[in-house]
Amino acid sequence: MKYIVTAYDVIRRTTLNNSTSPQAVCNFLSCELEALEECFGDHYEKMLEDIVLIKDLKEWCHGEPYEEGAKVLFMGKAFERNGEPEEQEDSSPYCSEIWTPCPKFKSECYNLIYECLVDYLAWFIFGEAAPYLQIQASDGGFIFPNSDQNGGTGADKDWFYLIRRTITSTCAKKLKRLKRKIEAICDRGQCQIFLQLPMFENCGSECDTESKTGSTTLFKDKGRRRR
């Protein structure tokens, strides 16, 4: 199954520990559909079809010299060696200025919103996965593991639910930022296809953002209509 977001995106862009198993996160990538289907409508399927396929790329190897233009795979993403001088420290592509991420999509319009989009998706999936990543099922039922990852009395439940609410709040902010990004692009006269997105008129609960009172409220389009 093809998805826009990767397990490494979720781990890297949220507060999940870097030692988190990507496989544990992979089980929740299908939540991407819930996050985007109603807000993006048919454009979601179009975006999946527009993803640049990664073929025949070797994994980045620490210490190996790469010439300008070389492409590698690292944590599920493709990177290209740019013209920046070699760094003294051989950092991974995610942390290095000598590597440039390859475009995720063929369409420039989709690439313009990619960073905001994947930020939102990472936090949405984090929120869906968190209860199952933090609560373990055992022969004696569900437990909150202690800091040593063993059973016992478990972590404080109130603290856990506070974190869950914080994740939801952060997710809502990421979604609001995505919508503002799309609006700014359209206001510049670019990518008018975005004006057909359902999020501008008929967005459902997946596109709720928090009001000042802490409840949720649908996106308001401030008079904007489909053209």
Backbone hydrogen bonds, N-H to C=O, Kabsch-Sander energy under -0.5 kcal/mol:
donor,donor_aa,acceptor,acceptor_aa,energy
10,V,6,T,-1.7
11,I,7,A,-2.1
12,R,8,Y,-2.9
13,R,9,D,-2.7
14,T,10,V,-0.9
20,T,17,N,-2.4
24,A,21,S,-0.7
25,V,21,S,-1.2
26,C,22,P,-2.6
27,N,23,Q,-1.1
28,F,25,V,-2.5
29,L,26,C,-1.4
31,C,28,F,-1.9
32,E,29,L,-2.1
33,L,30,S,-1.4
34,E,30,S,-0.5
35,A,31,C,-1.8
36,L,32,E,-1.5
37,E,33,L,-2.9
40,F,36,L,-3.2
41,G,36,L,-0.5
41,G,37,E,-1.7
43,H,40,F,-1.9
44,Y,41,G,-1.4
45,E,41,G,-0.5
46,K,42,D,-1.7
47,M,43,H,-2.4
48,L,44,Y,-2.1
49,E,45,E,-2.1
50,D,46,K,-1.2
51,I,47,M,-0.6
51,I,48,L,-0.9
52,V,104,K,-2.7
55,K,53,L,-0.7
60,W,73,L,-2.6
64,E,61,C,-1.9
69,G,81,R,-2.8
70,A,67,E,-2.2
72,V,79,F,-2.4
73,L,58,K,-2.4
74,F,77,K,-3.0
77,K,74,F,-1.5
79,F,72,V,-2.5
80,E,100,T,-2.8
81,R,70,A,-3.2
82,N,98,I,-2.6
90,D,88,Q,-0.5
91,S,89,E,-1.7
95,C,92,S,-1.6
96,S,93,P,-0.8
99,W,96,S,-0.6
100,T,80,E,-2.7
102,C,78,A,-2.7
106,K,50,D,-1.9
111,N,107,S,-1.6
112,L,108,E,-1.7
113,I,109,C,-0.8
113,I,110,Y,-0.6
114,Y,110,Y,-0.5
114,Y,111,N,-0.6
117,L,113,I,-2.8
118,V,114,Y,-3.1
119,D,115,E,-1.7
120,Y,116,C,-2.0
121,L,117,L,-2.5
122,A,118,V,-2.4
123,W,119,D,-1.8
124,F,120,Y,-2.5
125,I,121,L,-2.7
126,F,122,A,-2.1
127,G,123,W,-2.1
128,E,124,F,-1.7
129,A,125,I,-2.5
130,A,126,F,-2.4
132,Y,129,A,-1.1
133,L,129,A,-2.0
134,Q,130,A,-2.4
135,I,131,P,-1.3
136,Q,143,I,-2.4
138,S,136,Q,-0.5
138,S,141,G,-2.2
141,G,138,S,-1.8
143,I,136,Q,-2.7
146,N,150,N,-2.4
149,Q,146,N,-2.3
160,F,156,D,-1.8
161,Y,157,K,-2.4
162,L,158,D,-1.8
163,I,159,W,-2.1
164,R,160,F,-2.0
165,R,161,Y,-2.0
166,T,162,L,-2.0
167,I,163,I,-2.6
168,T,164,R,-2.1
169,S,165,R,-2.2
170,T,166,T,-2.5
171,C,167,I,-2.5
172,A,168,T,-2.1
173,K,169,S,-1.9
174,K,170,T,-2.2
175,L,171,C,-2.0
176,K,172,A,-2.2
177,R,173,K,-2.2
178,L,174,K,-1.9
179,K,175,L,-2.2
180,R,176,K,-2.3
181,K,177,R,-2.1
182,I,178,L,-2.2
183,E,179,K,-2.6
184,A,180,R,-2.4
185,I,181,K,-2.1
186,C,182,I,-2.3
187,D,183,E,-2.5
188,R,184,A,-1.1
189,G,186,C,-1.7
190,Q,185,I,-1.9
194,F,191,C,-2.1
195,L,192,Q,-1.5
196,Q,193,I,-1.5
197,L,194,F,-1.8
199,M,39,C,-1.7
200,F,197,L,-1.7
201,E,198,P,-2.0
202,N,198,P,-1.6
207,C,204,G,-1.8
208,D,205,S,-1.8
209,T,217,T,-2.3
211,S,215,S,-3.3
214,G,211,S,-1.6
217,T,209,T,-3.0
224,R,221,D,-2.3
